[in-house]
Amino acid sequence: MFPKLESPAHTKFVTSEPKTKITVKSLKMDAVLKLETAPSNLYIKLPDGRFLIVLRAGNRIDHDRLNKYAGRGVTTLYSSEQDLVDVDVSDVADPDKAKIEALEKLSDAVFDELRVLGVTEKSFNHAKAIGKAVRNLLERDPVLSSAFAKFQDLGREDTRHSLMVSALSTVLVSSMDWVKPATHENVAMGALLHDFGLFTMPTEILSADPSTLSVVDRKILEGHAENGRALLAQVKTIPEDVMMIVAQHHERSDGSGYPLGLKDFYIHPLARVVGLANELVENYETDRKAGRRTSLRLLIEGLIGAQASKFNRDLIKSLRSMLESDILAK
């Protein structure tokens, strides 16, 4: 229950003419928290339908107070449309809209790359549909959407990498016996968020060449997996499978991975898939930067030839099967 800030008589939208209709406009809590001053009188809505004023127009935003409401599950504030006549509400209500649109455009570009790499139309359409469903889930959760917007601030290449790992993970899982749609969505979501913990890393470590990092700095960088899991643990809607993918996507079946050096069946099954997809995408990015033409078929053959011992035998078996399946273009 919200604390009683003012008496009900002062919290309803009222005018001297009872029949005048007051139109209420909603504002996202995350958006208001980014402002310095209130653009209008701002209210929260009580369970009985009354409105309780929390900020008056022109006053400085009390971030501590609003964060307490957010902690109680309040995601939306309200004002009357009349109060907002001179305010550009579109930007206030959805400040991350540009990033969402940018994400969609980048996702389309990534799927164009996936098509060029040589997946069949059926596999391409399945991966794209799952990817769209997962991004919709992300956008509908205000906490997760805002956090992913911060991740996007790391740069286009980090976002592109995550989108590609997500798309390829969906292609890989479609070659297995896992048929539940929720499993495919969890794989795609975990892959999209696998590097989520990177935005907790110091800038000087992220911007450095990994090969030049000290032992201490490399350990800090390797902590991004657990940091990402810890961040997602605060989001109630995130499935446990997704958190395990984020925590273990760098673990390898031969024990050479990090952060815990887990071996084979101690690694979550979905994390094994995303870890394999991540490796394939990194190999692809190496070829792309070097200007070498490649295909998913060549990437898979190369991994089987040089890196098979790092991954679960059943996964490698699935890769071999993919080479003869209708998932890859002949």
C-alpha positions in Angstrom: 0.0 0.0 0.0 1.3 3.5 -0.9 2.0 5.9 1.9 -0.7 8.6 2.4 1.0 11.7 1.0 -2.0 14.0 0.9 -5.7 13.8 1.8 -7.9 12.4 -1.0 -9.6 15.8 -1.4 -6.3 17.2 -2.9 -5.4 14.3 -5.1 -8.2 14.0 -7.6 -8.2 15.8 -10.9 -11.1 18.3 -10.3 -12.4 21.5 -12.0 -15.1 23.9 -11.0 -17.3 22.3 -13.6 -18.0 18.7 -12.5 -19.1 17.7 -16.0 -15.8 18.7 -17.6 -13.9 15.6 -18.7 -10.2 15.5 -17.7 -8.1 13.3 -20.0 -5.3 11.5 -18.1 -1.9 11.0 -19.8 0.5 8.3 -18.7 4.3 8.7 -18.4 6.8 5.9 -17.8 8.5 6.0 -14.5 11.9 5.2 -16.1 11.4 8.3 -18.3 10.5 10.6 -15.5 13.5 9.4 -13.5 15.7 10.8 -16.2 14.3 14.3 -15.9 15.6 17.1 -13.6 12.3 18.9 -13.1 8.6 17.8 -13.3 7.0 18.8 -16.6 3.6 19.0 -14.9 1.8 17.8 -11.8 2.5 14.1 -11.6 0.4 11.5 -9.9 0.3 7.8 -9.1 -3.0 5.9 -9.4 -4.3 4.1 -6.3 -6.1 0.7 -6.4 -9.4 2.4 -5.8 -9.0 4.7 -8.9 -8.0 7.9 -7.1 -4.9 9.8 -8.1 -2.3 10.8 -5.5 0.0 13.7 -6.3 3.7 13.0 -5.9 5.4 15.9 -7.7 4.2 19.5 -8.6 5.0 21.2 -12.0 8.5 22.8 -12.0 9.7 21.1 -8.8 13.0 19.1 -9.0 12.5 15.4 -9.4 12.8 13.6 -6.1 14.6 10.5 -7.4 14.8 8.8 -4.1 11.1 9.1 -3.5 10.2 7.9 -7.0 12.6 5.0 -6.7 10.8 3.9 -3.6 7.5 3.8 -5.5 9.3 1.9 -8.3 10.4 -0.6 -5.8 6.8 -1.2 -4.9 6.0 -2.0 -8.5 4.9 1.5 -9.7 5.9 1.7 -13.4 3.7 4.6 -14.5 3.0 8.1 -13.4 0.1 10.3 -14.6 -0.8 13.9 -15.5 -3.8 15.5 -17.1 -3.5 16.2 -20.8 -4.3 19.8 -20.2 -1.2 20.1 -18.0 0.9 18.7 -20.8 -0.3 20.9 -23.6 3.1 22.7 -23.9 5.2 19.6 -23.2 6.6 17.2 -25.8 5.2 14.1 -24.2 6.3 11.7 -26.9 9.9 12.1 -25.9 9.2 11.9 -22.2 7.0 8.9 -22.4 9.4 6.8 -24.5 12.9 8.1 -24.5 14.3 4.7 -25.6 12.1 4.7 -28.7 15.0 5.6 -31.0 17.1 2.8 -29.6 14.3 0.3 -30.1 14.0 1.4 -33.7 17.8 1.2 -34.1 17.7 -2.3 -32.7 15.1 -3.4 -35.2 17.1 -2.0 -38.1 20.3 -3.6 -36.8 18.4 -6.9 -36.3 17.2 -6.8 -39.9 20.8 -6.3 -41.1 22.0 -9.2 -38.9 19.4 -11.5 -40.4 20.4 -10.4 -43.9 24.0 -11.6 -42.9 22.6 -14.9 -41.7 20.8 -15.4 -45.0 24.1 -14.7 -46.9 25.9 -17.2 -44.6 23.7 -19.8 -46.1 20.7 -20.9 -44.0 17.7 -22.2 -45.8 14.5 -20.2 -46.0 12.7 -22.4 -43.5 15.4 -22.1 -40.9 15.8 -18.3 -41.6 12.1 -17.7 -41.1 12.0 -19.7 -37.9 15.0 -17.8 -36.4 13.6 -14.4 -37.4 10.2 -15.2 -35.9 11.8 -16.3 -32.6 14.0 -13.3 -32.6 11.1 -10.9 -33.1 9.1 -12.6 -30.3 12.1 -12.3 -27.9 12.6 -8.6 -28.7 8.9 -8.0 -28.1 9.2 -9.6 -24.7 12.2 -7.4 -23.9 10.5 -4.2 -25.0 7.4 -5.0 -22.9 9.4 -5.2 -19.7 10.3 -1.6 -18.7 13.2 -2.7 -16.4 14.7 -5.0 -18.9 14.1 -2.7 -21.8 15.8 0.2 -20.0 18.8 -2.0 -19.0 19.2 -3.3 -22.6 19.2 0.3 -23.8 22.2 0.9 -21.5 23.9 -2.2 -23.0 23.3 -0.7 -26.5 25.3 2.3 -25.4 28.4 0.1 -25.5 28.3 0.4 -29.3 26.9 -1.0 -32.5 29.3 -3.9 -32.7 28.5 -5.3 -29.3 24.8 -5.1 -30.0 25.3 -6.6 -33.5 27.4 -9.5 -32.0 24.6 -10.3 -29.5 21.9 -10.2 -32.2 24.0 -12.6 -34.3 24.7 -15.0 -31.5 20.9 -15.0 -30.7 20.0 -15.7 -34.3 22.6 -18.4 -34.8 21.7 -20.0 -31.4 18.1 -20.3 -32.7 19.3 -22.0 -35.9 21.4 -24.5 -33.9 18.6 -25.4 -31.4 16.3 -26.0 -34.3 18.5 -28.9 -35.4 18.0 -30.7 -32.0 15.2 -32.6 -30.4 14.1 -29.7 -28.3 10.7 -28.8 -29.7 9.1 -26.6 -27.0 8.7 -23.0 -28.2 9.7 -21.8 -24.7 13.0 -23.6 -25.0 13.7 -21.9 -28.3 12.7 -18.5 -26.9 14.9 -19.0 -23.8 17.9 -19.9 -26.0 17.3 -16.8 -28.1 16.8 -14.5 -25.1 19.8 -15.9 -23.2 22.0 -15.4 -26.3 20.7 -11.9 -26.9 21.6 -11.0 -23.2 24.7 -13.2 -23.0 27.1 -10.2 -22.8 24.8 -8.1 -20.7 27.4 -7.8 -17.9 29.8 -5.9 -20.1 28.2 -2.6 -19.3 29.4 -3.1 -15.7 33.0 -3.2 -16.9 35.5 -0.3 -16.6 35.8 1.6 -19.9 39.6 1.2 -20.0 39.2 -2.6 -19.9 36.5 -2.7 -22.6 38.5 -0.5 -24.9 41.8 -2.4 -24.5 43.0 -5.2 -26.8 42.2 -8.4 -24.8 45.6 -9.8 -25.6 47.3 -6.8 -23.7 45.3 -7.1 -20.5 47.0 -8.0 -17.3 46.0 -11.1 -15.4 44.0 -9.0 -12.9 42.2 -7.0 -15.7 41.4 -10.2 -17.6 39.8 -11.6 -14.4 37.8 -8.5 -14.1 36.6 -8.8 -17.7 35.8 -12.5 -17.2 33.5 -11.4 -14.4 31.0 -10.0 -16.9 29.3 -13.4 -17.1 28.5 -13.5 -13.4 27.7 -9.7 -13.3 25.2 -10.3 -16.1 23.5 -13.1 -14.2 23.3 -11.0 -11.1 21.7 -8.1 -12.9 19.1 -10.4 -14.5 18.3 -12.0 -11.2 16.7 -8.7 -10.2 14.2 -9.0 -13.1 11.3 -11.1 -11.9 10.2 -12.1 -15.4 13.6 -13.7 -16.4 13.6 -17.5 -16.5 16.3 -19.4 -14.7 17.4 -20.9 -18.0 18.2 -17.5 -19.4 20.3 -16.5 -16.3 22.3 -19.8 -16.6 23.0 -19.1 -20.2 24.4 -15.6 -19.3 26.4 -17.0 -16.4 27.9 -20.0 -18.3 28.2 -19.0 -22.0 32.0 -18.9 -21.8 32.3 -22.3 -20.0 33.7 -25.1 -22.2 33.3 -28.9 -22.0 37.0 -29.5 -21.7 37.2 -27.2 -18.6 39.1 -24.5 -20.4 36.3 -21.9 -20.1 35.5 -19.3 -17.4 34.5 -18.1 -14.9 34.3 -21.5 -13.1 36.1 -23.9 -15.4 33.1 -26.2 -15.5 33.2 -29.4 -17.5 30.7 -30.9 -19.9 27.5 -32.0 -18.2 28.1 -29.5 -15.3 27.4 -26.8 -17.9 23.7 -26.0 -18.4 22.5 -27.6 -21.7 21.2 -24.3 -23.2 24.4 -22.5 -22.2 26.4 -25.1 -24.2 24.4 -24.2 -27.3 24.9 -20.5 -26.8 28.6 -21.0 -26.1 29.0 -22.9 -29.3 27.0 -20.2 -31.3 29.2 -17.5 -29.6 32.4 -19.3 -30.8 31.1 -19.6 -34.4 30.1 -15.9 -34.4 33.6 -14.9 -33.1 35.2 -17.0 -35.9 32.9 -15.3 -38.4 33.8 -11.9 -37.1 37.5 -12.7 -37.4 36.9 -13.7 -41.1 34.8 -10.6 -41.7 37.4 -8.2 -40.3 40.1 -9.9 -42.4 38.0 -9.6 -45.5 37.6 -13.3 -46.0 34.5 -14.7 -47.6 32.9 -17.5 -45.6 29.7 -19.4 -44.9 28.0 -21.1 -42.0 28.9 -24.4 -43.6 32.6 -23.5 -43.7 32.5 -22.1 -40.1 31.0 -25.3 -38.8 33.5 -27.5 -40.7 36.3 -25.3 -39.4 35.1 -25.6 -35.8 34.6 -29.3 -36.0 38.1 -29.7 -37.4 40.0 -27.4 -34.9 37.8 -26.9 -31.8 35.6 -29.9 -31.4 37.3 -31.0 -28.1 36.1 -27.8 -26.4 32.4 -28.7 -26.8 29.9 -31.3 -25.8 30.0 -34.5 -28.1 26.2 -34.4 -28.7 26.5 -30.8 -29.8 29.3 -31.6 -32.2 27.2 -34.6 -33.5 24.3 -32.1 -34.1 26.7 -29.9 -36.1 27.7 -32.8 -38.2 24.0 -33.6 -38.8 23.4 -30.0 -39.8 25.8 -30.3 -42.6 23.5 -32.9 -44.2 20.2 -31.4 -43.1 17.8 -28.9 -44.7 18.9 -26.2 -42.3 22.0 -25.2 -44.4 21.9 -24.3 -48.1 23.6 -26.8 -50.3 
